Amino acid sequence: MKAVTYQGRHNIKVKEMKDASLLRRDDIVIRVTTTAICGSDLHLYNGELRQMTDDYIIGHEPMGIVEEIGPEVSKVKKGDRVVIPFVVSCGKCLYCLNQLESQCDYANDARDTGGFFGYSSAFGGFQGAQAELLRVPYGNFMPFVIPPSAEIEDEKLLMLSDALPTALWSVENAGVRPGDTVVVLGCGPIGLLTQKFAWLKGAERVIAIDHVDYRLEHAKRTNLVETYNFESIKEIEGYIREITKGGARVVIDCVGLDAKRKGLEMVGTLMMVQGGSLGAFRMAAGMVRKFGTIQLTGIYGLKYNAFPLGQLFERNITLKMGLAPVTHYIPVIYQMLKDGIIDPSDIITHRLPIDKAPHAYDIFNERKDGCIKVLLKP
């Protein structure tokens, strides 16, 4: 099968790899019809995850057609059109039974966290979705079957695998409620969808922060939010506190460690620039009001010095974070798509064959050609 493989920092290749196959009795194999590049994939591309090895197949946003099923699978049949959540979950452990699927107890033997596709041995060692075929474990729990009568195109349905449920979870986990002022850091795919859901939850004011002008323009045009370029405003935190009269009740960080504004780290008696920045988090801490909430959705994967714990404590700030438990959100958002309540298609800017994956990663990472969201077609 053809697949997108990691070959080192800023180096991916589309290669012929061994076909995905059934390994356990409750596995299924799907033929991927549409997949995508997620902002989280850029952490791999930029060499920020040390557990990656050459020829590892990456990607975690899949949908497709069921090709094979294991002898214990009864939920799906060959030929079913399915969406697969990016988190791997068994459906039977304590966490899965309580809608906390991103921390499934059986998905990752390597460490005390959940598992997901295409993200190295640190997150379960599952091969990724940017390929012609994908092995999916827990075939009686993970697949979401699209009804044959559904008239929703793949491009919208694909967003059920990660982007849409992650955005909705971010807003709900942050506790956005009617009348709130919400600041969203980042106007990438998750940030843009988070802005949509903040409005749907009744926010009175939604403010988007970024430093890429075309993304800010897109946010303003499609989501009708206030937009600010933090590179154009000398002290953006103070400015946001001023225009919101004390800060936003909710700040949702959809950036994570890729923030352009770098943090500082103490190494001995020296102050060093920190690779994998706390810049977005520090910005959030400076924009949230007293008794407000900061939601971290963008990935943070390192240990940090000079963390502003005292500032959060003395202002009664609630900090929430983590990997979105997307599985139980999929049927809910599917109904929203069906009813026309949400439409994610405006974030899609590029549709490319899988052979063009190296080019796709380059334009996404370097923010070229107005790139916001890239779909790949195996």
N, C-alpha and C positions, 0 to 999 in steps of 0.2 A: 504494500500500500504506500501511497505517497503521504508524507507527513512533514511538518515543520519541526526542525530539530535545533536544539541549543548547541552551539559550538564555541561558546566563550563570549566574553563581553562584546556587545555590538556585532555579534557574528552568529547569524542563524542561517540554516540551509534547508531547502526542501529536498528530501532524500527519499529513496525507496527503502522502506523499512518492512520488517516482518509483519504480516497481517495480524491485527488484533484477533484474539480467539477466546473462547470460553475457558476459564480456569477453574471455576467452581460451579456447583450444580444450580445455583440461583443467579448466575451471570446472564447477561444478554450482550449481544454485539449489535451496534447500530451502524448503518451507513450514513455518515454525516452529510447532510445536504447544505447546511449553512452553519458557520461558526464565526467567531469574531475575535478581535484583539481587545483585551481589557487593559485599562490603565495599570492594573496589578501585574500584567505581563511585562510591563516596562521595567519593573524591579529586576526581573530575570535578565532582560535584554541589557540592562545597565550594570549587570554583574553584582547586584546587591544581595544575592542569596548564595552563600558559599557552598551549599550542599548540591548545587547543580553539577551534572556531569555531561560530557560530550555525548551527543546523539540522543539526549533525552527529548522526548516529544512533549511540546508545550501546548498551552491553551486550555481554557476551562469553560467555554460558553458553547455548548453543543445542542443541536437538534438534528433529527434525521429519521430514518426508516429502520425498523427492527429487521435485522438480517438473520440472527440466530437467537435461540433461547435455550437456557439450560433445562434439564429434566424437572427441576423443582419450581420452575417459573409458571405462574398461572395468571398473573396480572396482565401481561401483554402477549401478543402473538406476532408471528412473522408478518411483516407488511404494515404494522401499526406505525402511524406518524407520532413521534414522541419528542418532548423537550426533556432534557436532563439537567437537574440543578448542579451547580458547580461544586457544592459541598457533597461529600460522600457520606451517606448515613444509612444505618442498618434498619431503622424503624422499630427496633425492639428494646433498646437500652433505655436507661432512665432519662437521658437527655432527649432522645428522639421521641419518647412517649410524652414529653412535656414541651414539644415544639421548640427545642433547643438543638436542632439537628447539626448545626455547625460545630458542635462539640461532641459528636457521636463517640461513645466509648470504644467502639470496635473498628473505627475507620483508620486509626493511626497507631501502630505499635511502636513508632520511633520516639514519640514524646507525648507529653500530656496536653495535647490539643487535638482539634479535629483534623479531618483529611479532606483534600480536594484535588481535582484533576490537574495534571500538568505542572506541579509545583514542587518537585524534587522529593527525595526520600524524607525530608523533614516533615512533609505533610501527607505521608502515607505511601509515597512512591508510585502513585497511579499515573499511567501514561496519559498524555494530554489529548485534547479534542481537536486540535488543528491538524486533522488527518482525515483520510478517506474512511477509516473505520475506527470505532472506539469500543473497547470493552467497558461495560457498565456493571459494577457489582450490585448486589441487593436488588435484583430485578423485580421483586415483588413489592418494593417500596419506592425506589427512586424515580422510575420513569413517570412522566405525566403524559397520558395518552390524549392526543388531540382528537375530538370527535370527527368522524368522517364527514359530517355535514358542515363542519366549520369552514367559513369562507375568509379566514384571517390568513394573510400571507406570512411566509416563513420569516421575513425580516422583522415583523412585529413579534411573532411568537418567540423568536430566538431570545428576545430581551427578557423573557421569563426565566431564563437559565441563571441570570445573575443581576444584570443592571437594574431592571424594574423592581424586583423584590428587595435588593440591597437598598435602593433609594427609599422605598416605602418603609422598610424596617428602620432606616436611619431616622426618618421623621417620627415614626411611632415610638422608637426607643428613646428619642430625645424628649418625648412628651409634648410635641407641638400641639397647641390648642387654639381655639378661636380667639382672635384678638392679639396674638403674639407678634412680636417683631423677631424675625429669624434672619440670621446672617449665614450664608452658605459660602464657604471658602472653596474656590475651585469651580471652573465652568467647563470641566471635562464631561464625559457622558454621565457619570454618577451625579456630579454636581447639578447638571442641567435637569436631570430627572428628579432629583431631590427638591429642586425649586418648584417643579410642577406639583409634587405631592404636598409641599408646605402650603401652597395655595388651597389645595383640595381639603386639607385639614383645618382650614379656616384662618390661617395667618392673615394678619392685617397689613403687614409690611414684610416684604422679602427683599433682602439686599445681597447681591452677588459680588464677590471679590475675586479678582484674578489679575494677571499681568499681561495676558495675551489679548490684544485688542479684538481680533476677529471672534474669539470665544465670548468676550463680553458683549459684543454687538449681537451675536446670536442669542445670548441669554436675554438681552433687552428686547429683541424683536419677537422672539417666540414665547418667552415666559413672562414678559411685561414686568420685569423686576428692575429695581434700582441697581446700577452697576458702577463699580469704582475700580480703577487700576491702581494697585498699591504702589506702583513705581512712580505714579504721577502725583501722589499726595505724600507730603513729607513725613507726616506722622499719622498713618492711617488708623491706628488704634484709637488715638485721641479724637480724631475726626469722627469716627463712627460713634464713639461715646457721646460726642457733642450733638450730632444730628439725631441720636436716639434718646437723648436726655438721660444718660446714665449707662447705656449699653443695651444689647439685645438680650431678651430672656433666653433665647436658644442660639447657639453657634454650632453649626455642623461642619466639621473639617472633612472635606472630601479630597484632600490633597495627600496628607501623610508625609512620609520621610522624603518625598521628592520635591519638597518645597524649595523654591528658588532662593528665598531668603534663608541663609545658612545660620545655624545656631553656633554656640561656642561651648567647648568642652574643656574642663580642667584636667590637665595631664601633669601630675606633680604640681609644680608651681607655675606651669606654663598654661596660657589660654590658647587652645587650638581650635581651628575650624572643624566642626563636626561633620563627618560624612554621613549622610542620612540625616537630614536636618530636623530640628525641632521648630523651625521657623514658623510653620503654619500653626502649630500648637500654641506657640507664644503669642501669635497674632490673635488666636481665638481667646486666650486668657485675657488679653488686653481689650477685647471687644464685648465680652459677656458682662452682664450686669450682676450686682449682688443677688445671691440666691438664684442665679441662673444656671443653665445646663450647657455643658460642652459635650458634643457627641463626636467621637473619633471614628470615622468610617474609612478614611484613607489609611493605608497600612503603615504601622510602625513596627519595625522588627529588630530594633537594637536596644542596648542599655544606654541610658543617658545620664550624664552628670548635669548639675545646675538646673535640675527640674524644679519649676516654680511651685513646689508643694505648699509652702507657707502662704503664698499669694492666693491660692485656691482655698486653703483652709480658712484664712481670716475673712474671706468674703463669702463664705458658705456656698461655694460653687460645687455643683454636682458634675462628676465626670463619668461619662459612659463610653463604651467602646467595644470593638470586637468584630469578629467575622459574622456576617449576617446569616441567620438560620433561615435560608430562603425557601426550603422545601414546602413548608405549609402555606407560604404566601402564594405559590404558583396558581392554585385553583382560584384564589380570591382575585388575583390580578388578571387571570384569564377572563373572568367574568367582566372585569372592568374594560378590558380590550373589546370584548364582544359587545358591550353596551355603549362603547364609544366614550367612556368617561376619561380614559387616558390614551394618548397616542404618542409612542416614543419615536416614530419614524423620522421626525425632523432632526434628530441628532446624527443620523446616518449621512455621512458625506462621501464615503468611498465604498465601492463594491468591486472586489478584485478576485481573480482566480487564485487558488492557493499557491500556484507557481510564483506569484508576485509578492509572496509574504515578506521577503527581505526588504523590498521597496516599501511595503505597507508599514513595517516596523519603523523604517527610517523616517517616513513622513509623519507618522504619529508621534514618535519620540521627539523629533526636531520641530514639530508644529509647522510643517510645510503645507502648502497647497490648501490652506483652510481646513486641515484635517481635524475632525472631532471624533468620529467613530468609523472604524473600518470593518466591513464584513468580508469574510473569505468564503469562497465557494469551492469546495473540494470537487 
